[in-house]
């Protein structure tokens, strides 16, 4: 016997929007980190060792922020796709969430 799948479409749309917003915010954070890294590389105001250490730390954090932004935007697309599949009655799309 087949299981019935129910989706609260407005709530899932809100979730998709939230993931999209988080992704855009994280992309902005990544751009700000890139700017900070460039300033630290070119700045003589911070001591050589301190500036290098901060730059290395930010260089390690930035790819992780970019990756998380990418995943948030991917989740947004997945949720929008699930809504579309649910609304059109596509069984393969609704099977992802069982």
Phi, psi and omega per residue, in radians:
X1 nan 2.337 -3.082
X2 -1.345 2.480 3.077
X3 -1.494 2.510 3.101
X4 -1.563 2.385 3.134
X5 -1.896 2.290 3.108
X6 -2.132 2.422 3.105
X7 -2.295 2.260 3.028
X8 -1.453 1.598 -2.979
X9 -0.989 -0.807 3.134
X10 -1.051 -0.650 3.121
X11 -1.200 -0.687 3.130
X12 -1.196 -0.618 3.065
X13 -1.117 -0.690 3.089
X14 -1.106 -0.711 3.099
X15 -1.083 -0.760 3.137
X16 -1.075 -0.745 3.104
X17 -1.097 -0.705 3.132
X18 -1.107 -0.786 3.105
X19 -1.080 -0.698 3.097
X20 -1.095 -0.753 3.110
X21 -1.106 -0.777 3.108
X22 -1.047 -0.735 3.126
X23 -1.076 -0.754 3.129
X24 -1.164 -0.688 3.103
X25 -1.100 -0.778 3.138
X26 -1.145 -0.594 3.053
X27 -1.109 -0.687 3.074
X28 -1.127 -0.697 3.096
X29 -1.101 -0.725 3.124
X30 -1.087 -0.694 3.102
X31 -1.153 -0.693 3.105
X32 -1.144 -0.686 3.090
X33 -1.105 -0.705 3.108
X34 -1.065 -0.739 3.125
X35 -1.127 -0.732 3.121
X36 -1.116 -0.687 3.119
X37 -1.103 -0.766 3.138
X38 -1.125 -0.716 3.116
X39 -1.096 -0.767 -3.140
X40 -1.144 -0.609 3.120
X41 -1.168 -0.610 -3.039
X42 -1.740 -0.112 -3.030
X43 -1.536 2.457 3.072
X44 -1.865 0.047 -3.086
X45 -1.298 -0.556 3.137
X46 -1.653 2.557 3.110
X47 -0.983 2.659 -3.054
X48 -0.980 -0.854 -3.105
X49 -1.222 -0.762 -3.136
X50 -1.117 -0.780 3.124
X51 -1.123 -0.709 3.113
X52 -1.115 -0.737 -3.124
X53 -1.119 -0.765 3.134
X54 -1.156 -0.730 3.124
X55 -1.074 -0.744 3.122
X56 -1.116 -0.728 3.129
X57 -1.095 -0.843 3.139
X58 -1.118 -0.596 3.102
X59 -1.164 -0.456 3.076
X60 -1.413 -0.579 -3.095
X61 -1.332 -0.684 -3.029
X62 -0.971 -0.827 3.135
X63 -1.081 -0.575 3.120
X64 -1.195 -0.687 3.100
X65 -1.141 -0.753 3.110
X66 -1.088 -0.706 3.123
X67 -1.123 -0.736 3.129
X68 -1.154 -0.671 3.087
X69 -1.069 -0.760 3.122
X70 -1.066 -0.745 3.139
X71 -1.160 -0.666 3.119
X72 -1.115 -0.756 3.127
X73 -1.196 -0.578 3.069
X74 -1.152 -0.733 3.098
X75 -1.100 -0.672 3.081
X76 -1.023 -0.819 3.122
X77 -1.115 -0.687 3.117
X78 -1.103 -0.746 -3.141
X79 -1.159 -0.722 3.101
X80 -1.112 -0.677 3.083
X81 -1.123 -0.697 3.119
X82 -1.120 -0.694 3.098
X83 -1.087 -0.793 -3.141
X84 -1.069 -0.795 3.128
X85 -1.113 -0.683 -3.133
X86 -1.141 -0.757 -3.098
X87 -1.191 -0.559 -3.136
X88 -1.576 -0.074 3.086
X89 1.422 0.341 -3.139
X90 -1.275 2.043 -3.101
X91 -1.202 -0.553 -3.107
X92 -1.207 -0.636 3.127
X93 -1.230 -0.688 -3.126
X94 -1.304 -0.350 -3.130
X95 -1.209 -0.360 3.127
X96 -1.090 -0.492 -3.006
X97 -1.869 0.387 3.102
X98 -1.606 nan nan
